[in-house]
Structures are given as structure tokens and as C-alpha cells.
Amino acid sequence: MNTAVIFAGGTGKRMNTRAKPKQFLEMHGKPVLIYTLQHFEEHPNIDSIVLVCLENWIDYAKKLIRQYHIRKVTDIVSGGASGQESIFNGLSCAYRNSSSDKDIVLIHDGVRPLIDSDTITDCLESVRKYGSAITTTPAIETIFVDGDGDKVGKIFNRSQCAMARAPQCFYLSELYEAHLKAQKEKKFDFIDSAMLMQYYGAELHTVVGPVENIKITTPTDFYLFRALLDAQENMQIVGL
């Protein structure tokens, strides 16, 4: 079984929105989260979806899922106090529904609505071949470590760098066990699944995804999403 755990637990503080969390903001009359869910709903190799949601917004999420006929969502669970805890809540649910140690889990952000089918397929194939799949895009700007005060630290060759995005994919049982180890060792500061799995010895393999697979965090991201979405629709109209 291949399960997508979709994290939609952000409050949207950097989006400066007061009415709704960023994942529920609408673009062309459809919530951002629904754009994301539909990619996994329509992929033939995704069997189920577990949605991790803000507790106070679970009923609203259920309403949207019914409205847009998202049938692969089997469970909606509340998020935790941190991203790591929230992902574990989703993983725990997926693990309870799992039937094989070869079941694959894809961890994805609810506010990355421009993921595509080919990337999902490539991630699944990478896990089957290597045991992991970290979606990336090439680094196009200079990256350096902050030094003391306002000093520039070490500068990296950007041709050797990549930007980690989502989904991040593993065998479900292996990621779940890594989370249990982290909890036992009281390590709660992993920024994502890739960092956690690498810490516990996993060899990570990359899948190059689309540059437009952005995470909508700020108002600028929201406007960029609209521009990219309109560009995609225009290309379909002219047959490109």
C-alpha cells in the first residue's frame, strides 16, 4: 500500500491571514489544500491519504473533502505541538492501517499544490529501488552559512547543492521506527523526515522535481502560485 501523509497543520502566520489558515485560502474558487489533495487522489499508485490538520479545522476539512469528492482520504488526524509531532501523528495512523513492511509513505505539505504525477511516480520508484526519495530542485542562488554577527560564513558551490522539497518518501515501517527512536532519545528538533532518517543512518536518494513545486508560505508565494497556475492553464488551452 502507498499512503500519502499530507501535513496541513500550519496557521499561516507568515501569510498574514486572519480569516483562514493558508492551506484553506482559495485560488480561482478552490482551496489550496484541495489542489494538493487532488494530485494524490488522481494518481493511480496512491492507495490512501492521511490528512494531518489543525484540530479546530478538521470539520471544515471534512466538508471540503466531501464537496470535492476526495475519496482516498481515509483518516484526518490532529496535528501536534511541532512539525515532527504532527508528522508522527499521521504516520501512526498510516502504520495502524499498514499490512506490509514494504508499504510506502509519502510525506507532503498541504501547501505544495503544484506537485505533479511524474514526481510522485519517480518517488515511489526510488523508494522501491533505494529505500528513500527526497524531492529536490537545483540551487540557483549562492548558499552560505551565516557567520558571526553580519559576517558571511562558508560559501558553497551551488552546482553541488540542491533545495529539498516534498514529497519525502520512505518505507512506512522504517520511518515510523525512526520516529520512535527519536522520541525515546528525546530528540524533537528534526526539521523534516530527511534530517531524521539521515541521523539514524539512512542513505538518502534524490528525485529531481519541478521547480514550480513551491511551498506557499508568504503572500508572495500565493501570488506566484496564481501566476504558475494560470500559465499551466494557458498552455493547455494552446495545446503546448
Buried (B, 14 or more C-beta within 10 A) or exposed (E): BBBBBBBBBBEBEEBEBEEBBBBBBEBEEBBBBBBBBBBBBEBEEBBBBBBBBBEEBBEBBBEBBEEBEBEBBBBBBBBBEBBBBBBBBBBBBBBEBBEEEEBBBBBBBBBBBBBBBEBBBBBBBBBEEBBBBBBBBEBEEEBEEEEEEEEEEEEEEBEEBBBBBBBBBBBBBBBBEBBEEBEEEEBEEBEBBBBBBBBBEBEBBBBEBBEBBBBBBBEEBBEBBEEBBEEBEEEEEEEE
